[in-house]
């Protein structure tokens, strides 16, 4: 890998492609300034390999994306599609002498159809910006990653992003009705349908969602929307024992599912409180955040969750029906990662286990932290079993990094042993490339490689990601 400051000439075939694109694209689309290139090398994940691209192209239309892909295929230049760069697995990290194809300038809402409950958007629009625009008309797009203020819909589609409300409302794939996709050779395909039901051919929409830019470039997304849910009631419960909180999660999810059910351990509570002063109980071992938006017997639903928390040893339980106060509690959860990042390098896990195994995963994570002598902050979407243990070490502590990476692998092993997955919503990217075959098996990897080879025979789209073989 070249360093960001190296300025050696790019290979001749790359230079030829860039010259062709500079003449074909409108002025200002193709960028080669070294400082710009350096800013597009990585996503949010720390210490993963990244090359220095030969150019960044900020496309503004499907036609421009087609031009890029046709030229790149003809000259065999790698292309890394990129959204907002909010990813946490190195999925959009650049490769040497390639093109970073940025979709950040394609931010339009193209259509909103309340009757069919659909909207069509370009991939660069931010998740929160879309929600705010829809809310003006009383409409809602459900998936809500903690990074929703700065993650794009295109990136959400690429990773099949989840969020806090997945427990009740599902993940990105559940809300994508169709896509416009530019293939590696520049052809455009339309996937999905405007109808509620369709089984016409393979489900190409679901194939593209979560493919991390390795099969095509999404230039338009048709998303399912619905009326805004009613104002929610929020419940917060503190526990003196992390295991008790985990067991409460399991029982709560046996009944009517809450709209969300989040957990934070003691270390995470303290990190957030030290930063933002939100009056959290820093003596507690765990915090559960729950929300109910059921239309019938809301009080009964919340009371049932309160009773379960109390039965499992909650030291304090409080309810609010005030939307602003409820959002303040959720903000504490959304601040977990940046609160940890303030104190050093933070590496976010993304394991998922069956809900019944959440207490076992919490116990395993605590044991791993003690055994490896490393800091782990446990929090996540406990209601759907998708947890985000976050490892932290000092920037100049090489031994601390080694211990943290050993703990990282230990947590993945623990998740698989509990019948879980190595990634619930962030993707494989570079971070977990050695773990994908462990989870899905060699035969499944062969099938995935065959799909990649069929859609991208030259192997130029996001090469080296998702543990796929390089050409």
VOGU-282580 format. One line per 10 residues: number of its first residue (from 1); their letters; for each residue x, y, z of C-alpha. Coordinates in nm, 4 decimals. Example, Ala and Ser with C-alpha at 12.3 -4.5 7.8 and 13.67 -1.06 7.14 Angstrom:
1 = AS = 1.2300,-0.4500,0.7800 | 1.3670,-0.1060,0.7140 $
% end
This chain:
1 = XXXXXXXXXX = 0.0000,0.0000,0.0000 | 0.1226,0.3457,-0.0834 | 0.1201,0.6079,0.1884 | -0.1078,0.9099,0.1427 | 0.1927,1.1382,0.0823 | 0.3483,0.9379,-0.2008 | 0.3035,1.1023,-0.5392 | 0.4520,0.8492,-0.7797 | 0.2903,0.8410,-1.1250 | -0.0098,0.6151,-1.1644 $
11 = XXXXXXXXXX = 0.0168,0.3189,-1.4064 | -0.0358,0.3949,-1.7738 | -0.3702,0.2157,-1.8003 | -0.5026,0.4128,-1.5027 | -0.3776,0.7411,-1.6481 | -0.5506,0.6576,-1.9761 | -0.8790,0.5918,-1.7958 | -0.8568,0.9163,-1.5993 | -0.7769,1.1143,-1.9120 | -1.0808,0.9673,-2.0842 $
21 = XXXXXXXXXX = -1.3034,1.0407,-1.7850 | -1.1745,1.3959,-1.7456 | -1.2916,1.4648,-2.1008 | -1.6223,1.2798,-2.0694 | -1.7429,1.4101,-1.7315 | -1.8466,1.7663,-1.6445 | -1.5815,1.9885,-1.4907 | -1.5228,1.9392,-1.1207 | -1.6348,1.5783,-1.1051 | -1.2882,1.4172,-1.1164 $
31 = XXXXXXXXXX = -1.0600,1.5157,-0.8294 | -0.6894,1.4343,-0.7931 | -0.5693,1.6793,-0.5292 | -0.3560,1.4775,-0.2800 | -0.5362,1.6194,0.0237 | -0.8729,1.5235,-0.1265 | -0.7491,1.1726,-0.2075 | -0.6220,1.1289,0.1472 | -0.9618,1.2246,0.2909 | -1.1338,0.9458,0.0939 $
41 = XXXXXXXXXX = -0.8977,0.6613,0.1868 | -1.0863,0.5136,0.4833 | -1.4160,0.4901,0.6641 | -1.4553,0.5164,1.0447 | -1.2889,0.1836,1.1269 | -0.9405,0.2270,1.2781 | -0.6159,0.0615,1.1658 | -0.7364,-0.1225,0.8544 | -0.5416,-0.1350,0.5313 | -0.6188,0.1382,0.2825 $
51 = XXXXXXXXXX = -0.4589,0.2409,-0.0439 | -0.4263,0.5795,-0.2060 | -0.6683,0.6217,-0.4968 | -0.5650,0.7758,-0.8254 | -0.8835,0.9859,-0.8305 | -1.2096,1.0605,-0.6559 | -1.5150,1.1069,-0.8752 | -1.8206,1.2757,-0.7268 | -2.0988,1.1608,-0.9570 | -2.4239,1.3505,-0.9923 $
61 = XXXXXXXXXX = -2.6290,1.1211,-1.2162 | -2.6808,0.7628,-1.3203 | -2.5344,0.8486,-1.6583 | -2.2122,0.9691,-1.5011 | -2.1857,0.6496,-1.2961 | -2.2352,0.4503,-1.6161 | -1.9540,0.6431,-1.7827 | -1.7214,0.5724,-1.4913 | -1.7986,0.2016,-1.4853 | -1.7709,0.1534,-1.8642 $
71 = XXXXXXXXXX = -1.4336,0.3253,-1.8673 | -1.3068,0.1481,-1.5572 | -1.4043,-0.1929,-1.6941 | -1.2443,-0.1250,-2.0314 | -0.9162,-0.0201,-1.8658 | -0.9462,-0.2635,-1.5727 | -0.9231,0.0071,-1.3072 | -1.0655,-0.0806,-0.9634 | -1.3627,0.1243,-0.8430 | -1.4640,0.1602,-0.4776 $
81 = XXXXXXXXXX = -1.8210,0.2944,-0.4396 | -1.8566,0.5191,-0.1363 | -2.1400,0.6834,0.0509 | -2.0837,0.9091,0.3504 | -1.7872,0.7122,0.4841 | -1.9691,0.6332,0.8094 | -1.8961,0.2590,0.7855 | -1.7200,0.0714,1.0634 | -1.5636,-0.2240,0.8789 | -1.3393,-0.0814,0.6080 $
91 = XXXXXXXXXX = -1.5943,-0.1599,0.3397 | -1.5263,0.1613,0.1471 | -1.1514,0.1822,0.2070 | -0.9670,0.2822,-0.1087 | -0.7256,0.0685,-0.3092 | -0.4020,0.1896,-0.4659 | -0.4364,0.3424,-0.8119 | -0.8124,0.2932,-0.8136 | -1.1094,0.5264,-0.8341 | -1.3249,0.6180,-0.5364 $
101 = XXXXXXXXXX = -1.6730,0.6706,-0.6788 | -1.8477,0.8985,-0.4322 | -2.2272,0.9168,-0.4330 | -2.2441,1.1959,-0.1760 | -2.3645,1.4598,-0.4252 | -2.6703,1.2560,-0.5317 | -2.9066,1.3644,-0.2543 | -3.2475,1.4176,-0.4145 | -3.5828,1.2794,-0.3074 | -3.7249,1.1934,-0.6478 $
111 = XXXXXXXXXX = -4.0773,1.0851,-0.5579 | -4.3046,1.0346,-0.2578 | -4.6173,0.8245,-0.3056 | -4.8343,0.8079,0.0098 | -5.0962,0.5894,-0.1589 | -4.8526,0.3110,-0.2422 | -4.6362,0.3940,0.0602 | -4.3203,0.4324,-0.1458 | -4.0558,0.6942,-0.1996 | -3.7652,0.7065,-0.4441 $
121 = XXXXXXXXXX = -3.4371,0.8655,-0.3442 | -3.0820,0.9065,-0.4641 | -2.8182,0.7220,-0.2603 | -2.6388,1.0224,-0.1131 | -2.9261,1.1516,0.0996 | -2.8661,1.1133,0.4718 | -3.0920,0.8823,0.6666 | -3.2012,1.1555,0.9097 | -3.2550,1.4105,0.6322 | -3.4946,1.1694,0.4610 $
131 = XXXXXXXXXX = -3.6819,1.1091,0.7860 | -3.7200,1.4818,0.8450 | -3.8495,1.5466,0.4934 | -4.1021,1.2631,0.5161 | -4.2175,1.3693,0.8625 | -4.3442,1.6997,0.7213 | -4.6143,1.4963,0.5457 | -4.6717,1.2606,0.8386 | -4.4678,0.9794,0.6816 | -4.1842,0.7660,0.8132 $
141 = XXXXXXXXXX = -3.8910,0.5549,0.6946 | -3.8131,0.3220,0.9816 | -3.4451,0.2051,0.9775 | -3.2559,0.4232,1.2233 | -2.8828,0.3523,1.2647 | -2.7238,0.5299,1.5598 | -2.5275,0.7242,1.2962 | -2.8431,0.8289,1.1101 | -2.7455,1.1975,1.1159 | -2.4347,1.1294,0.9063 $
151 = XXXXXXXXXX = -2.4912,0.7984,0.7234 | -2.6398,0.7846,0.3736 | -2.9193,0.5698,0.2367 | -2.6791,0.4267,-0.0216 | -2.4432,0.3165,0.2529 | -2.7364,0.1741,0.4491 | -2.8356,-0.0304,0.1438 | -2.4777,-0.1465,0.0848 | -2.4473,-0.2830,0.4388 | -2.8111,-0.3723,0.5089 $
161 = XXXXXXXXXX = -2.7887,-0.1344,0.8026 | -2.9986,-0.1871,1.1108 | -3.0541,0.0463,1.4015 | -3.2390,0.0869,1.7267 | -3.5904,0.0013,1.6073 | -3.5027,-0.3208,1.4186 | -3.6585,-0.5313,1.6927 | -4.0080,-0.4303,1.5831 | -3.9640,-0.2757,1.2397 | -3.6841,-0.4704,1.0713 $
171 = XXXXXXXXXX = -3.3624,-0.3753,0.8913 | -3.2917,-0.1898,0.5668 | -3.3631,-0.4934,0.3457 | -3.7186,-0.5052,0.4828 | -3.7797,-0.1487,0.3623 | -3.6251,-0.1619,0.0135 | -3.8821,-0.2289,-0.2594 | -3.6476,-0.1865,-0.5541 | -3.3186,-0.0447,-0.6771 | -3.1579,0.1102,-0.9815 $
181 = XXXXXXXXXX = -2.8119,-0.0422,-1.0106 | -2.5235,0.0275,-1.2453 | -2.3306,-0.2933,-1.3090 | -1.9559,-0.3182,-1.3506 | -1.9780,-0.2929,-1.7308 | -2.2052,0.0140,-1.7191 | -2.5372,-0.1567,-1.7830 | -2.8306,-0.0398,-1.5697 | -3.0780,-0.2801,-1.4161 | -3.3991,-0.2140,-1.2249 $
191 = XXXXXXXXXX = -3.4781,-0.4549,-0.9458 | -3.7947,-0.5084,-0.7468 | -4.1416,-0.3741,-0.8103 | -4.3891,-0.1112,-0.6989 | -4.6341,-0.3849,-0.6046 | -4.6727,-0.5314,-0.2567 | -4.6098,-0.8833,-0.3875 | -4.3878,-1.0002,-0.6710 | -4.2026,-1.3261,-0.7371 | -4.0899,-1.2491,-1.0923 $
201 = XXXXXXXXXX = -3.7459,-1.4085,-1.1077 | -3.4645,-1.4069,-0.8555 | -3.4824,-1.1533,-0.5741 | -3.2074,-0.9287,-0.7056 | -3.3029,-0.6487,-0.4681 | -3.2187,-0.8606,-0.1656 | -2.8985,-0.9769,-0.3357 | -2.7743,-0.6207,-0.3857 | -2.8749,-0.5059,-0.0365 | -2.5829,-0.5914,0.1895 $
211 = XXXXXXXXXX = -2.3404,-0.6665,-0.0957 | -2.1092,-0.3805,0.0103 | -2.0577,-0.2358,-0.3369 | -1.9054,-0.5560,-0.4749 | -2.1847,-0.6340,-0.7258 | -2.2994,-0.2965,-0.8537 | -2.3430,0.0730,-0.7757 | -2.6836,0.1767,-0.6421 | -2.7984,0.5000,-0.8033 | -3.1614,0.5023,-0.6897 $
221 = XXXXXXXXXX = -3.3544,0.3316,-0.4112 | -3.7279,0.2737,-0.3930 | -3.8093,0.2580,-0.0222 | -4.1165,0.1523,0.1684 | -4.2620,0.4154,0.3947 | -4.5559,0.4294,0.6331 | -4.7459,0.6846,0.8433 | -4.5560,0.8139,1.1431 | -4.6120,0.5904,1.4441 | -4.7922,0.7453,1.7401 $
231 = XXXXXXXXXX = -4.5832,0.9229,2.0048 | -4.3997,0.6600,2.2053 | -4.3591,0.5943,2.5759 | -4.0010,0.5431,2.6907 | -3.8943,0.3266,2.9816 | -3.5521,0.3372,3.1466 | -3.4360,0.0774,3.3996 | -3.1092,0.0554,3.5904 | -2.9752,-0.2743,3.7251 | -2.7156,-0.3684,3.9840 $
241 = XXXXXXXXXX = -2.6156,-0.6777,3.7844 | -2.5493,-0.7028,3.4105 | -2.6764,-1.0611,3.3971 | -3.0076,-0.9569,3.5506 | -3.0509,-0.6970,3.2777 | -2.9792,-0.9595,3.0118 | -3.2362,-1.1966,3.1582 | -3.4932,-0.9163,3.1654 | -3.4293,-0.8632,2.7934 | -3.5096,-1.2258,2.7180 $
251 = XXXXXXXXXX = -3.8388,-1.2206,2.9080 | -3.9512,-0.8852,2.7692 | -3.9064,-1.0159,2.4153 | -4.1236,-1.3192,2.4859 | -4.4261,-1.0884,2.4861 | -4.5378,-0.8005,2.2650 | -4.2083,-0.6628,2.1249 | -4.1169,-0.3083,2.2218 | -4.0286,-0.0642,1.9476 | -3.6714,-0.0816,2.0727 $
261 = XXXXXXXXXX = -3.4768,-0.2378,2.3576 | -3.1208,-0.1146,2.4102 | -2.8608,-0.1975,2.6732 | -2.5544,-0.0164,2.8099 | -2.3104,-0.1633,3.0619 | -2.1437,0.0228,3.3499 | -1.8376,0.1313,3.1515 | -2.0536,0.2746,2.8741 | -2.2836,0.4539,3.1181 | -1.9832,0.6201,3.2835 $
271 = XXXXXXXXXX = -1.8228,0.7174,2.9508 | -2.1413,0.8893,2.8316 | -2.2094,1.0582,3.1651 | -1.8517,1.1889,3.1976 | -1.8869,1.3489,2.8558 | -2.2426,1.4840,2.8505 | -2.3728,1.4916,3.2109 | -2.7123,1.3331,3.1503 | -2.7878,1.2373,3.5133 | -2.7308,0.8673,3.4484 $
281 = XXXXXXXXXX = -2.6711,0.6398,3.7464 | -2.2971,0.5765,3.7240 | -2.3146,0.3202,4.0062 | -2.5429,0.0944,3.8012 | -2.4111,-0.2196,3.6310 | -2.6491,-0.1840,3.3362 | -2.9110,0.0381,3.1777 | -3.2018,-0.0824,2.9658 | -3.3847,0.1582,2.7358 | -3.7249,0.0468,2.6065 $
291 = XXXXXXXXXX = -3.9877,0.2150,2.3949 | -4.3506,0.1255,2.3286 | -4.5563,0.2714,2.0446 | -4.8458,0.0227,2.0436 | -5.1775,0.1850,1.9620 | -5.3862,-0.0258,2.2022 | -5.3258,-0.0454,2.5786 | -4.9935,0.1363,2.5772 | -5.0025,0.1673,2.9542 | -5.0507,-0.2066,2.9910 $
301 = XXXXXXXXXX = -4.7566,-0.2799,2.7602 | -4.5250,-0.0467,2.9507 | -4.6467,-0.1763,3.2865 | -4.5681,-0.5328,3.1794 | -4.2112,-0.4331,3.0936 | -4.1777,-0.2442,3.4206 | -4.2912,-0.5510,3.6135 | -4.0404,-0.7742,3.4322 | -3.7552,-0.5338,3.5070 | -3.8540,-0.5170,3.8733 $
311 = XXXXXXXXXX = -3.8764,-0.8954,3.8949 | -3.5224,-0.9227,3.7586 | -3.3779,-0.6893,4.0171 | -3.3968,-0.3419,3.8614 | -3.2822,-0.0830,4.1113 | -3.4700,0.2028,3.9435 | -3.7403,0.2131,3.6751 | -3.8927,0.5274,3.5252 | -4.1354,0.5984,3.2416 | -4.1872,0.9091,3.0348 $
321 = XXXXXXXXXX = -4.4513,0.9885,2.7758 | -4.2813,1.3142,2.6850 | -4.1207,1.2787,2.3373 | -3.8340,1.5177,2.4126 | -3.7475,1.3488,2.7408 | -3.7661,1.0079,2.5761 | -3.5374,1.1229,2.2950 | -3.2881,1.2508,2.5531 | -3.2609,0.8986,2.6966 | -3.2066,0.7555,2.3490 $
331 = XXXXXXXXXX = -2.9416,1.0168,2.2816 | -2.7408,0.8645,2.5668 | -2.7343,0.5366,2.3780 | -2.6451,0.7023,2.0464 | -2.3521,0.8765,2.2143 | -2.1943,0.5500,2.3288 | -1.9368,0.5130,2.0508 | -1.8223,0.8769,2.0334 | -1.7984,0.8784,2.4140 | -1.5563,0.5852,2.4003 $
341 = XXXXXXXXXX = -1.3650,0.7304,2.1040 | -1.2754,1.0355,2.3148 | -1.0388,0.8219,2.5237 | -0.8339,0.6472,2.2557 | -0.8738,0.4042,1.9680 | -1.2195,0.2424,1.9672 | -1.2881,-0.0749,1.7689 | -1.6564,-0.1590,1.7461 | -1.7760,-0.5202,1.7401 | -2.1024,-0.6087,1.5668 $
351 = XXXXXXXXXX = -2.1893,-0.9616,1.6729 | -2.5385,-1.1054,1.6840 | -2.6748,-1.3955,1.8856 | -3.0208,-1.5443,1.9366 | -3.2036,-1.3303,2.1922 | -3.2055,-1.6172,2.4382 | -2.8248,-1.6064,2.4336 | -2.7851,-1.2359,2.5140 | -2.7080,-1.3041,2.8838 | -2.4449,-1.5615,2.7833 $
361 = XXXXXXXXXX = -2.2828,-1.3193,2.5378 | -2.2703,-1.0454,2.8014 | -2.1060,-1.2864,3.0452 | -1.8574,-1.4054,2.7829 | -1.7623,-1.0485,2.6920 | -1.6960,-0.9589,3.0575 | -1.4852,-1.2710,3.1007 | -1.2867,-1.1981,2.7833 | -1.2134,-0.8429,2.9013 | -1.0753,-0.9789,3.2292 $
371 = XXXXXXXXXX = -0.8778,-1.2599,3.0662 | -0.7173,-1.0334,2.8054 | -0.6667,-0.7364,3.0358 | -0.8398,-0.4975,2.7976 | -1.1211,-0.2441,2.8165 | -1.4515,-0.3496,2.6603 | -1.7629,-0.1331,2.6623 | -2.0755,-0.3458,2.6057 | -2.3855,-0.1895,2.4559 | -2.6180,-0.2536,2.1671 $
381 = XXXXXXXXXX = -2.9531,-0.3662,2.0370 | -3.0226,-0.6244,2.3049 | -3.3785,-0.6819,2.1882 | -3.2660,-0.8339,1.8588 | -2.9439,-0.9847,1.9947 | -2.7145,-0.7502,1.7980 | -2.4473,-0.6292,2.0384 | -2.1642,-0.3803,1.9940 | -1.8867,-0.4606,2.2434 | -1.6308,-0.1858,2.1832 $
391 = XXXXXXXXXX = -1.2628,-0.2391,2.2528 | -1.0469,0.0560,2.3504 | -0.6728,0.1107,2.3734 | -0.4389,0.4090,2.3837 | -0.2991,0.5358,2.0550 | 0.0615,0.4696,2.1593 | 0.0001,0.1370,2.3371 | 0.1132,-0.1343,2.0964 | 0.0719,-0.4101,2.3541 | -0.2753,-0.2830,2.4389 $
401 = XXXXXXXXXX = -0.3703,-0.3069,2.0742 | -0.2486,-0.6683,2.0583 | -0.4572,-0.7616,2.3626 | -0.7609,-0.5812,2.2207 | -0.7350,-0.7621,1.8879 | -0.7079,-1.0957,2.0693 | -1.0223,-1.0044,2.2619 | -1.1890,-0.9047,1.9340 | -1.1334,-1.2557,1.7960 | -1.2451,-1.4111,2.1252 $
411 = XXXXXXXXXX = -1.5788,-1.2285,2.1046 | -1.6366,-1.3476,1.7490 | -1.5612,-1.7033,1.8589 | -1.8049,-1.6673,2.1482 | -2.0807,-1.5358,1.9211 | -2.0444,-1.8252,1.6762 | -2.0381,-2.0763,1.9617 | -2.3700,-1.9323,2.0817 | -2.5306,-1.9865,1.7415 | -2.4771,-1.6292,1.6320 $
421 = XXXXXXXXXX = -2.3154,-1.4256,1.3553 | -1.9948,-1.2254,1.3253 | -2.1826,-0.9238,1.1893 | -2.5393,-0.8173,1.2514 | -2.5497,-0.4903,1.0597 | -2.2074,-0.3416,0.9788 | -2.0875,-0.5947,0.7218 | -1.7683,-0.7885,0.6529 | -1.5615,-0.5316,0.4639 | -1.1959,-0.5744,0.5554 $
431 = XXXXXXXXXX = -1.2417,-0.6040,0.9294 | -1.3885,-0.9535,0.9341 | -1.2693,-1.1016,0.6064 | -1.1089,-1.4038,0.7743 | -1.4294,-1.4815,0.9620 | -1.6843,-1.5014,0.6804 | -1.5919,-1.8524,0.5668 | -1.5856,-1.9639,0.9298 | -1.9498,-1.8667,0.9549 | -2.0978,-1.9632,0.6179 $
441 = XXXXXXXXXX = -1.8708,-2.2483,0.5057 | -1.6530,-2.3154,0.2025 | -1.9367,-2.4185,-0.0298 | -2.1334,-2.1023,0.0432 | -1.8212,-1.8961,-0.0234 | -1.7886,-2.0666,-0.3623 | -2.1465,-1.9654,-0.4451 | -2.0797,-1.6060,-0.3402 | -1.7646,-1.5979,-0.5531 | -1.9588,-1.7327,-0.8536 $
451 = XXXXXXXXXX = -2.2147,-1.4535,-0.8172 | -1.9361,-1.1959,-0.7950 | -1.7647,-1.3380,-1.1042 | -2.0905,-1.3372,-1.3011 | -2.1724,-0.9719,-1.2300 | -1.8159,-0.8367,-1.2204 | -1.6004,-1.0661,-1.4358 | -1.3067,-0.8234,-1.4363 | -1.3157,-0.8032,-1.0565 | -1.2962,-0.4232,-1.0442 $
461 = XXXXXXXXXX = -1.5835,-0.3436,-0.8048 | -1.4613,-0.2888,-0.4483 | -1.1888,-0.5527,-0.4848 | -1.0656,-0.7365,-0.1781 | -1.3790,-0.6771,0.0292 | -1.6132,-0.9392,0.1788 | -1.3380,-1.2042,0.1610 | -1.3901,-1.2436,-0.2151 | -1.0916,-1.3531,-0.4223 | -0.9029,-1.0952,-0.6250 $
471 = X = -0.8647,-1.1294,-0.9999 $
% end
